[in-house]
Amino acid sequence: MWSLYKIVATTALLALLAMVSSVRPSVHAQEAAFTVHISVKDHRFQPATLHAPANKPIVLIIKNLDSTPMEFESVRLRVEKVVAGGGEGIIRLRALEAGAYNFFDDFHQQTQGTLDVK
């Protein structure tokens, strides 16, 4: 009986050690995000071109200075975010490869901008 207990206890301990040693923090959780600020005034992005480093998570903070809502949208970034008039929105983007990522206000499609990632 005692030897069966030792086998079960040893097996459980080895399984627990294997699980603990295989758990590693996510690389994205350790990497600090790059923050970019943009505002919308008179249905225009200010600035119209944003710059961010490649291969690093990005936090985009959008301040809507207009009294009407706007919808930040980008097909390539796969993101949509409605920001109330006078409000602020936060969008967390994954690490991106270098390139130009267009975005627009879906409620006022003439309002266009670009995220330039290098």
C-alpha positions as CSV (number, residue, x, y, z in Angstrom):
1,M,0.0,0.0,0.0
2,W,2.7,2.4,0.9
3,S,4.6,1.9,-2.4
4,L,1.4,2.6,-4.4
5,Y,1.1,5.9,-2.4
6,K,4.7,6.8,-3.2
7,I,4.2,6.0,-6.9
8,V,1.0,8.2,-7.1
9,A,2.6,11.0,-5.1
10,T,5.8,10.9,-7.2
11,T,3.8,10.9,-10.4
12,A,1.7,13.8,-9.3
13,L,4.8,15.8,-8.2
14,L,6.5,15.2,-11.5
15,A,3.4,16.2,-13.4
16,L,3.2,19.4,-11.3
17,L,6.8,20.2,-11.9
18,A,6.4,19.7,-15.7
19,M,3.5,22.0,-15.8
20,V,5.2,24.8,-13.8
21,S,8.4,24.6,-15.8
22,S,6.5,24.8,-19.1
23,V,4.6,28.0,-18.1
24,R,6.4,31.0,-19.4
25,P,5.1,34.6,-19.4
26,S,3.9,35.9,-22.8
27,V,6.5,37.9,-24.7
28,H,3.8,40.5,-25.4
29,A,3.0,40.8,-21.7
30,Q,6.6,41.6,-20.9
31,E,7.1,44.1,-23.7
32,A,6.0,47.7,-23.0
33,A,3.7,49.2,-25.6
34,F,4.4,52.3,-27.6
35,T,1.7,55.0,-27.0
36,V,0.5,57.2,-29.8
37,H,-1.9,60.1,-29.3
38,I,-4.3,61.5,-32.0
39,S,-7.2,63.9,-31.8
40,V,-10.2,64.6,-34.1
41,K,-11.2,68.3,-34.6
42,D,-13.6,69.6,-37.2
43,H,-13.7,66.0,-38.6
44,R,-9.9,65.9,-39.2
45,F,-7.3,63.8,-37.6
46,Q,-4.5,65.8,-35.9
47,P,-1.9,64.7,-36.8
48,A,-3.1,62.9,-40.0
49,T,0.1,60.7,-40.0
50,L,1.1,58.8,-36.9
51,H,4.5,57.2,-36.4
52,A,5.3,54.0,-34.4
53,P,8.1,51.4,-34.2
54,A,7.7,48.1,-35.9
55,N,7.4,44.8,-34.0
56,K,6.2,46.5,-30.8
57,P,2.7,46.6,-29.4
58,I,1.0,50.0,-29.8
59,V,-1.6,51.8,-27.7
60,L,-3.5,54.4,-29.7
61,I,-5.3,57.0,-27.7
62,I,-8.0,58.9,-29.6
63,K,-9.4,62.2,-28.3
64,N,-12.6,63.4,-30.0
65,L,-12.7,67.2,-29.7
66,D,-15.8,67.4,-31.8
67,S,-19.3,67.4,-30.3
68,T,-20.5,64.5,-32.5
69,P,-19.3,60.9,-32.3
70,M,-16.8,59.5,-34.6
71,E,-15.8,55.9,-35.5
72,F,-12.1,55.2,-35.8
73,E,-11.8,52.3,-38.3
74,S,-9.1,50.5,-40.2
75,V,-9.6,47.5,-42.4
76,R,-5.9,46.6,-42.4
77,L,-5.6,46.9,-38.6
78,R,-8.9,45.1,-38.2
79,V,-10.2,47.6,-35.7
80,E,-13.3,49.7,-35.2
81,K,-13.9,52.0,-32.2
82,V,-16.7,54.6,-31.7
83,V,-15.6,57.6,-29.7
84,A,-18.3,59.9,-28.3
85,G,-18.2,63.6,-28.9
86,G,-15.8,65.1,-26.3
87,G,-14.7,61.6,-25.4
88,E,-11.6,59.5,-25.5
89,G,-11.0,56.0,-26.8
90,I,-8.2,53.5,-26.4
91,I,-7.2,50.9,-29.0
92,R,-4.5,48.3,-28.2
93,L,-2.8,47.1,-31.4
94,R,-0.6,44.0,-31.7
95,A,3.0,44.4,-32.7
96,L,2.9,45.4,-36.4
97,E,5.3,44.8,-39.3
98,A,6.7,47.9,-41.0
99,G,4.3,49.5,-43.4
100,A,1.6,52.1,-43.8
101,Y,-1.8,51.4,-42.2
102,N,-4.6,53.6,-43.3
103,F,-7.5,54.5,-41.0
104,F,-10.6,56.7,-41.3
105,D,-13.7,58.0,-39.5
106,D,-16.5,55.7,-40.7
107,F,-19.1,58.4,-39.8
108,H,-17.2,61.0,-41.9
109,Q,-15.2,59.0,-44.5
110,Q,-13.4,62.0,-45.8
111,T,-11.6,62.0,-42.5
112,Q,-8.5,59.9,-43.3
113,G,-5.1,59.2,-41.7
114,T,-2.2,56.8,-41.8
115,L,-0.2,54.9,-39.2
116,D,3.4,54.8,-40.5
117,V,5.2,51.9,-38.8
118,K,9.0,51.7,-39.3
